[in-house]
Amino acid sequence: MAEQKQEQVFEIAIVGRVTWNLHSLNNEGTIGNVTEPRTVVLWDGTKTDGVSGEMMKHIHAFWTWLQARENNLLLCQACKELKPERANADRRLRQDEWQEVLRSPKNERPKVAVNKAIVQCAMCDLHGFLIAPRTEGEEGQGRRRRSQEDKFPAVHRTSVIEFGWVVGIPQKFHRDLHLHARHSQEEQAREEEQAREGEERVTAQMLYHRPTRSGVYAFVTLFQAWRIGLNEVNYTYALNDDNDRKKRYELALTAYEWTFKRPDGAMTTTRLPHIEGAEGLVLVAKTAVPVPLLSPLRDDYRQQLKDLAQRQGVEVHEFDELVKLTEILTKLRELTPFKLSAASQQ
């Protein structure tokens, strides 16, 4: 009896709304003693609250790293240390290991460099990297200009995981600035002594303002499972082992689950979000067609996306609670990432 072929996943999109209370996951910065929250402007000029895609991707990358470390998946030295430059930092940390790139013919170097980064590291493969070598010599090699024979190629890999802004639904979010004070017992005792001696009192109290936000937020994210292990210099799979590709696929899906369960962004030491709920759709393409995307800023996004997905042969899984989303993601982990046919890679 012939073995049944396991279903493959080309792309997965998660589109919906989350309700977060009393958080400050992403901010513009601090001016003086006031921290300003993120503000984004929609097409019609409406200003609303937001958490950047960069912050969401950072959260997903952290959970990816933690699982990879604990499950002994391959990571380069830079990613073991959670360096944001990934392969570019690894190239500097382990220059001898990367010499195989320079030993390759010049026209082959971009392919060899991307191959190496993908094969040796799950983080570089899933979350992407940019290798941007200096014109001058590397650290410790002086200021000499490198010859063409010594030149390392500038290459990049686009992340297979993409996030848009998490955007507050107009009229469904609230923001406030809260006044806080920092006190020192030692300085307080000194102030009391100054007061007894009639000296001018110099206060040690530090006042500062911190934002707190609550609301219903629209989010969109895309996972291009078919690109796991794919070298896009020549569109062949650097990571050919199907089992290794599946492990990285499972890694990304579990990190998604943890990202929604525990969005560890900014100020979580004092403004850990009160997660009230999540709702939306998980769209799954099992053939080489892109999943449709439509913003949950629209109240009718669910029905519109269902109609679009039906036209394209894309599966739709609906969730109204966070636990249902985790169940969908758990079920999807049983499948395998789509792989381009051998003929299409020639």
N, C-alpha and C positions, 0 to 999 in steps of 0.2 A: 504493500500500500504506500503510495507516494506521500511524503511528509508535506503537511499543509503549510504554505508560505505565510509567515507572520505579517500582519498588517503594518504598513509603513506610514509615517507622518511626515508630510512635506513642510507644512507651516502650522503654527498655532498662534491665535490671537486671543487675548483676554481683554474684553471691553466692558466697562460697567461703571458703577458708582460705589464709593466707599463713604462711610460716615465716621469721621474722626472728631473727637471732642478734646478741647483743652491741650492742644499740642503747639509746637513751634518747630516743626521738622526741617524748615528751610527758611533762611533769612537773607536779606540784602547785605547786612553788615551792621557795624556799630559806629555811630557818630556821637562823640562825646560819651555820655553815659546812657544813650538810648539805642537799643537794637531795633532795627526796622524790619518788619516782615516782608516776605516776597509779595510783590504786586505785579499782575500781568493784565494786559489790555486786550480785549476781544475785538473782532472785526468792526463792531458797531460803536466802539469807544468805551464799552462797559469795562470798568476796572473791577478786578476780582482777586481773590486770594489764590496762591499757587505754591506747589512744591515742584521743583525742576526735575526734568528727566534725568539730569546728571545725578541728583540726589537719589532717585529711585534706582538708578543703575549701580550707584555706589553701594546701596543696601543689598541689592541682588548679588553683586560681586563679593561682598563680605561673606554672605551665607554660602556662596559657591566655594570660596576659599576654605571656610571652616570644614565643610563636608569633605572636600578634597584632601585636606590634611588628615582628617580622622579616618578616612577610608583608604588612605595610601594610594590615591590617584597621582599620576605623574604631575609634578609642578617644577618649573625652573627655579633656580636659586632666588631670583628676584621676587617671584610670586610666593615662594615659601615665606619670604619676609614681608609680603604684602606691599611691595613697592609699586606705586601707581604706574611707573613707566614700563613695567612688565619686561618684554623681550629686549627693549632698548637698554634697560638697566642690567639685565642678565648678560648682555653682550659685553658690558664694561666689567661686571663682576667676574666673569669667567672668559677672559679673552682667548685663552688657549683652546677652550672648547669650541669657540666660534671660528677658529682658523680654517676649518674645512670649507667655509664659504669663500675665503680668499684664495684657497687652493683650487677652486673651481674656475673654469673658463669665465671670462668677464660677462658674457651674455647669459650664462647659467646662474650667476650669483643671486639675482632676485628670487628665483625659484628655490634654490638651495636654502637661502636664508629663511624664507617663509616655511618651507618644509620642516626645517629644524625647529623653529619656534612652535609650530603646531604639534609636531610629534612629541616634543619633550614636555609640553605643558597644557593642561586642561584649561587653565585660566586664560592663557594667551589665545587659545583656540576659540573659546566661548565669548570672551569679552573684548577681544581684539587688541591691537598694539600698533605702535608706530616706531620704526627704527629710523632715526634721523641722525646719522653720523656727522661728526664735526669735519670741517674742511681741514683743520689742523690735526696733528697727531693726537692719539689718545693720551689720557693722563699718564705721566711718567715717561713719555716719549719726546718731550721737548716741544718746541714750537715749529718744527720742520713741516713743510707742506708735503702731504703724502703723494706718492706717485700713483699713476693709474693702477699699477699692479697691487698697491696696498689699499686701494679705495674700497670701502664697504658700501654696498648698495643701500639706497634709501628706499624702504619698502613699508607697506602698512597692511594691516588686516582689519576689515570692518567687523564690528561685533555682530554675532548672530542673534544677539538679544537687544531689542530696542524699546525704549520707553518714551512716551510723550510727557508733556507737563501734566501733573495732577492738578486739575483746575476746579476751583470752587464754583458750584452752580450759582449763577446770579440770584440774589434774594434768598439763598439758602446757606449763607455763611455769616459768621460774626467774628470780629476782631477787637481786641482791647489791649491797651498797654497797662501794665501793673507796676506800681512803685515798690521797690524793695530796698532794704537797708542792710549794710554789713557793719557789724559791731565788733570791737575788740575789747575784751575785759581789761587787758593791760592798759590800753589807751583810756578806757572809761575811768579806771582808778586814777590815772594821771590827771584827767579833766577834773575829777572831784577834788584832788589835791590842789590844783590851780585855783579852783573856785574858793576853797577854804582860805588860801593865802591871798586872795584878792587879785590874782593875776588874770589877765585877759584870757578867756576860755577859747581854746582852739579845738574844735570838734574833730574827732577821728572817724565819725560816722560817714560811710560812703553810700550815697543814694544812687540807684540805677533803675532803669526802666526796661522791662522785658515783655515781649508780645505773647499773647495767648490767642489761639484761633480755634474755632469750631465750625464744622460745616459738612455738607454733602459735596463730595468731590468726584468729578469725572476723570476716568483714567483710560489710557490705551497702551497696550504693550504687544510686541510681536516677537515670536521666537521662530527663527528660520532653521528648523532642525536639519534640513537637507544640506546645509552648508557646514555642518560639523565635520572637521577634518579635511575640508576642501581647500586646496591651494588655488587661489584665484589669480595667480600669475599665469598658470597654464590650464586651469580648470580640470585638474586631476586630484584624486584624493591622496593627500600625504599620509593620512591615517586610514589605512585600508582595512584594518581589523574591525569587523562588524561588532564584536563584543566590546572593544574599546570605545567605539562610537556610541554604542548603547549606554555605556556607563556615563559618558559625558552628557548624553541626552537626559538620563535619569537625574543626573546632578543638577542640570538647569531647571528641570521641573520641580524638584524638591526645593531649590533655592527660591523659586516663585512662591511656593506655598509658604515658606518662612518669611518672605518679604511682606506678604499680606497679613500674616499672623503677628509679625514683629517688625514693623517699619522703624528700624533703628536709625533715625536721622539726627538732626541737630537738637540740642537741648533736652535730650531724653533723660538726663540726670535729674531734671526738675520738672520736665513737662512731658513725661511719658504719655503717649496718646491713649485716651479712652476710646477703644475701638468698639463702635456700636454695631456696625454691620457692613455687609458687602452684597451687591447684587449685580447681575449682568449676564454676559454670554461668553462662552468659550467656543471659538470657531476653529475647526480642525480640517485642514486640507490633506487628503491622503493620496492625491495625485498632484502632478506638477502644475497646479494653478494657485495663484495668490489668494489668500483669504481677504475678503472685503473688510474695509475699516470705515466706521462712521462714528462721529463723536457722540458720546453720551451726554453732551450738553443739550442735545435734542431730546425732548421728552418721549418721542416715538422711536428712539434709536433701536429698540429691541425688534419691533416689527419690521422696520426697514432693513435691518441686517439679516433677519430671517429670510426675507424675500430675496435679497441679494445673494445670500448663501445658497438658497435653493436653486437659483439660476446657474450657479457655478458648480454644483455638486459638492458643496462644502457642508460638513456636519456642524450642527449647532447644539450645544449643551447649555441649558439655562440654570442659573443658580440665584437663590434669594437669600442665602445665608453663607457665612464664611465656611461653615462645616461642609456645605454642599460643594463649594469650590474645591476644597481639599479632596473631597471624594472623587471629583472629576479628574483632578491632576493625578491622584493615585492610580486611577484606572488607566490614564494615558501613559503612565510609566511602564505599563505592560507591553506597549507597542515598541516599534523600532524606528529610528530616523530614516527617512527616505534617502536613497542613494541613486545618483545619476547612473544611467546604464553605461556599460563599458563602451558601447558604440558612440555615445554622446561625448565621451572623454577623449576620443581620438582626434 
